[in-house]
Amino acid sequence: MSERLRPRDLAFLATESPTTPMHNATVEIFEPGDSGFDYDALVRLIGERIAFVPRYRQRLQWVPGRLANPAWVDDPSFDLGYHVRRSALPRPGSMDQLRELVARIASRPLDRNRPLWECYFVEGLAEGRVALLTKSHQILVDGRETVDIGQVLLDTSPDQEPLGHDDWRPRGSGRPLAVALDAVTDAIEHPATVLATAQANAESLIRQASATSARMAEVAGALAGRGPASSTPVHRKLSQQRRFVAVRTELADYRRIRRVHGGTVNDVILATIAGALRGWLMTRAESMGGLKTIKTIVPMSVIDDELEATSLGTQIAGHIVHLPINEPSPVVRLHQVSYDLKAHRDTGRAVSARRLAGIAGFAPTTFHALGSRLAAAELRRGFHVSVTNVPGPQFPLYAGGAQMLESYPVHPLLPDHPLAFGVTSYDGGVFYGITTDRDAVPDADVLGQCLLESLEELKDSASASRARAPRGRKQTTRRTTRKSPTSS
């Protein structure tokens, strides 16, 4: 019997629209060297590893008459060549060219008639490098039955024995009549399923009606010459196109700032984003309507028996942080962010960065997918921006023998939220992936530059504080922060 889509995943499908495709992506840059890592090698690698993520060979089958939630069924026409695609950049193969390609691919919804994922092998990068862009729908990766395919492609060593292709054959017919009969059987054996299905269908219809009403109101307002209500740079109607900004920084800088000012690396990253948003907003001649803080949802790993555990042995909960964009001092911004997060650390449920990155089989791609799922589920909390920060392994990872140099998350945008941040720390670097709406945030590159300037402010403050502090005080601070359970 086929596995049915859960109500929460059905809600993601109902939320999806041409302006809000609900998929996560990650772009990773590799140095092939002498590994022979090319498109054909990637196809072979995925062919060997896809058995570890069986849902990547399944598609959605809708039940006639909505007798039950859609079911996951094996795709009888599964074609690996359709999902693993080849692309290339023109010379000189710059990072700007790669970002533009990533933005265009991230703008396109996935085909619901096929397994909900794509993978692009991008050639032509400068210095002989290649990029790998993986793209998976939010309902595909739940951290329990299915992890992100990017997780199973990465190894801790360049030398891996080939596994060989499995002898997979699609199970069941996947035909509407067979799926409908399964639904009737489910209803007889599990009466609660009927109630859950009816509730999910009702909620889906309510969301669709609400979206239709909102579009009608928008059209009426446009005809009357009225602009969208409560529009700010962080709350605007979305187009169908995206922009993507990738920023690389060094983890050592965040650790140095943490040692001088206290807190955690996560605090410093959020304070850096706060400074970047402040600088970016100051470059725009727009009214913020008295907005002094940016209400931000930050998915964080916790230990909680009441939350649903992932297959990686941790749980994800959303924490609201108010980024102080009206505060001119970078140090005060950092202390305010640290204080805002102190309540989370004081619960004793916080998972340290070292513990998270040390989980067997850990890869940032899955945790970014879980973070974006949580942000979508928590949309009712009225936040402005989502920031998912995942501490990755501090040693090299490889795909097909090629070393991964950089990893940038590409988060989906939520309705009326033209801006989202993803952050991955990996092998000594901190990599920001900033997704924006192409029309609402035409100056996305300015935001990336402001992020670098915000980090420089914090670095300068740490250098100045270290120069002024007595030697004994510096040593005490260093010993204290080393004991912090949440420091990375």
Beta strands, then each sheet from edge to edge (+ up, - down):
strand 1: 3-4
strand 2: 23-31
strand 3: 58-61
strand 4: 71-74
strand 5: 84-88
strand 6: 117-123
strand 7: 130-137
strand 8: 242-250
strand 9: 294-302
strand 10: 315-323
strand 11: 385-391
strand 12: 398-399
strand 13: 402-410
strand 14: 419-426
strand 15: 429-437
sheet 1: 1+ 4- 3+
sheet 2: 5+ 6+ 7- 2+ 13- 12+
sheet 3: 8+ 15- 14+ 11+ 9+ 10-
end
